Amino acid sequence: MNVKQLRIGILGLGAMGRALAGALLDAGHEVTVWNRTPGRADDLLARGAREAPGVAATIAAADLTIVCLLNDASVRTTLEPVAQDLAGRTLVNLTSGSAAQARELAGWLAGHGARSLAGGIMAVPPTIGTVGAFILYSGPRDLFDRLAPALAPLGRPQWAGEDPGFAALYDMAALSGMYGMSAGADHAVALVHAEGGDVAAFKREVLRPWMEQMLPFMTAGAEVTEVVSEDYNPEMQATGLETMLTASDAAGVPTELSGHLRASLWRMRRTA
Ligand SMILES: NC(=O)c1ccc[n+]([C@@H]2O[C@H](COP(=O)([O-])OP(=O)(O)OC[C@H]3O[C@@H](n4cnc5c(N)ncnc54)[C@H](OP(=O)(O)O)[C@@H]3O)[C@@H](O)[C@H]2O)c1
């Protein structure tokens, strides 16, 4: 198999599936696409993709089939009717899901004679194929080593382990970090807006540099943890959070989210 130029099938032409297909076409792969609802492939066809009449035909036409659907249930609905066509095939599932779902799917695919990797996309459609994009993969290491050059145009391939659930596990955990960060940023902006501050200037000159300064502490490696633990003062942190909640209450900004932090933050810190 020449992985520099593979025949790649894509099941799912949502925003992400189309971005994946486009990046693979740009890299010179032969791309065959399928989507449940017809009519979503036109721009890709104009760029050289082929459209298959169904799921089995997509898999049959490909050295490697990438699955990128809404969720685990849609993957099952799509693949189960073609179970008898999976023997000897190679699939990479880039649909978001839980670690348990990824493990079950990998087992089910193996049971039908297919080799597979499970993935977690650490990018959004416009950043697919750009420098910062990376994709987590877990499953058989030899398969990852073989496919990584072909998958690299989507984003840097990053190994997450032999356990097929690990890519999903790290993906979901990283999403929690993202949602927490964005919810905090939304709250910050609401507070500034409620008090008549300059939101654009606040975002640019305060929020972003502040969050960038804090990021290494949130994702601390051993060296940062040492620095933090010397100066870490739980009472000061608790008081600071309380002060922020009081200011938010006074400005009429909802504090449900941050209020929950008050209860759970310290419990998590103690067990981290
Ligand atoms: N977009 C992002 O920023 C992003 C980032 C990282 C990871 N992801 C993950 O990538 C995956 C796809 O995301 P997306 O942004 O492409 O979502 P999307 O735009 O909502 O597209 C969903 C895709 O799933 C298909 N689908 C839904 N239910 C189906 C079913 N029961 N049977 C067959 N096909 C079904 C849809 O087909 P129809 O056109 O027929 O509805 C469509 O192709 C998700 O798991 C998502 O979590 C997305």
The ligand as a Tripos MOL2 file, in Angstrom:
@<TRIPOS>MOLECULE
LIG
   48    52     1     0     0
SMALL
NO_CHARGES

@<TRIPOS>ATOM
      1 N1        -17.3130   20.6510   13.7220 N.am      1 LIG1
      2 C1        -16.3610   20.6850   14.6570 C.2       1 LIG1
      3 O1        -15.8860   21.7610   15.0710 O.2       1 LIG1
      4 C2        -15.7920   19.3860   15.2010 C.ar      1 LIG1
      5 C3        -14.5700   19.4010   15.9050 C.ar      1 LIG1
      6 C4        -14.0610   18.2040   16.3940 C.ar      1 LIG1
      7 C5        -14.7670   17.0270   16.2190 C.ar      1 LIG1
      8 N2        -15.9610   17.0520   15.5500 N.ar      1 LIG1
      9 C6        -16.7040   15.7970   15.4230 C.3       1 LIG1
     10 O2        -16.8340   15.4250   14.0620 O.3       1 LIG1
     11 C7        -18.0670   14.7190   13.8880 C.3       1 LIG1
     12 C8        -18.8500   15.3660   12.7400 C.3       1 LIG1
     13 O3        -19.0560   16.7260   13.0860 O.3       1 LIG1
     14 P1        -19.6340   17.7540   12.0120 P.3       1 LIG1
     15 O4        -19.2170   19.1010   12.4560 O.co2     1 LIG1
     16 O5        -19.3010   17.2960   10.6380 O.co2     1 LIG1
     17 O6        -21.2030   17.5720   12.2810 O.3       1 LIG1
     18 P2        -22.4010   17.9560   11.2970 P.3       1 LIG1
     19 O7        -22.0320   19.0930   10.4100 O.co2     1 LIG1
     20 O8        -23.6000   18.1140   12.1700 O.co2     1 LIG1
     21 O9        -22.5690   16.6560   10.3810 O.3       1 LIG1
     22 C9        -23.1060   15.4760   10.9210 C.3       1 LIG1
     23 C10       -22.9270   14.3610    9.9230 C.3       1 LIG1
     24 O10       -23.4510   13.1600   10.4980 O.3       1 LIG1
     25 C11       -24.4260   12.6320    9.5840 C.3       1 LIG1
     26 N3        -25.4450   11.9110   10.3440 N.ar      1 LIG1
     27 C12       -26.1180   12.3460   11.4310 C.ar      1 LIG1
     28 N4        -26.9530   11.3880   11.8710 N.ar      1 LIG1
     29 C13       -26.7960   10.3310   11.0280 C.ar      1 LIG1
     30 C14       -27.3810    9.0330   10.9710 C.ar      1 LIG1
     31 N5        -28.2730    8.6280   11.8740 N.pl3     1 LIG1
     32 N6        -26.9710    8.2030    9.9810 N.ar      1 LIG1
     33 C15       -26.0540    8.6050    9.0650 C.ar      1 LIG1
     34 N7        -25.4570    9.8190    9.0680 N.ar      1 LIG1
     35 C16       -25.8280   10.6750   10.0510 C.ar      1 LIG1
     36 C17       -24.9710   13.8340    8.8660 C.3       1 LIG1
     37 O11       -25.5880   13.4300    7.6770 O.3       1 LIG1
     38 P3        -26.8010   14.2760    7.0340 P.3       1 LIG1
     39 O12       -26.1580   15.3380    6.1830 O.co2     1 LIG1
     40 O13       -27.5570   13.2690    6.2780 O.co2     1 LIG1
     41 O14       -27.5820   14.8610    8.1900 O.co2     1 LIG1
     42 C18       -23.6730   14.5960    8.6100 C.3       1 LIG1
     43 O15       -22.9390   14.0180    7.5690 O.3       1 LIG1
     44 C19       -18.8270   14.7980   15.2330 C.3       1 LIG1
     45 O16       -18.6460   13.6060   15.9450 O.3       1 LIG1
     46 C20       -18.1360   15.9570   15.9410 C.3       1 LIG1
     47 O17       -18.2020   15.8640   17.3610 O.3       1 LIG1
     48 C21       -16.4820   18.1970   15.0280 C.ar      1 LIG1
@<TRIPOS>BOND
     1     1     2 1
     2     2     3 2
     3     2     4 1
     4     4     5 ar
     5     4    48 ar
     6     5     6 ar
     7     6     7 ar
     8     7     8 ar
     9     8     9 1
    10     8    48 ar
    11     9    10 1
    12     9    46 1
    13    10    11 1
    14    11    12 1
    15    11    44 1
    16    12    13 1
    17    13    14 1
    18    14    15 2
    19    14    16 1
    20    14    17 1
    21    17    18 1
    22    18    19 2
    23    18    20 1
    24    18    21 1
    25    21    22 1
    26    22    23 1
    27    23    24 1
    28    23    42 1
    29    24    25 1
    30    25    26 1
    31    25    36 1
    32    26    27 ar
    33    26    35 ar
    34    27    28 ar
    35    28    29 ar
    36    29    30 ar
    37    29    35 ar
    38    30    31 1
    39    30    32 ar
    40    32    33 ar
    41    33    34 ar
    42    34    35 ar
    43    36    37 1
    44    36    42 1
    45    37    38 1
    46    38    39 2
    47    38    40 1
    48    38    41 1
    49    42    43 1
    50    44    45 1
    51    44    46 1
    52    46    47 1
@<TRIPOS>SUBSTRUCTURE
     1 LIG1         1 GROUP 0 **** ****
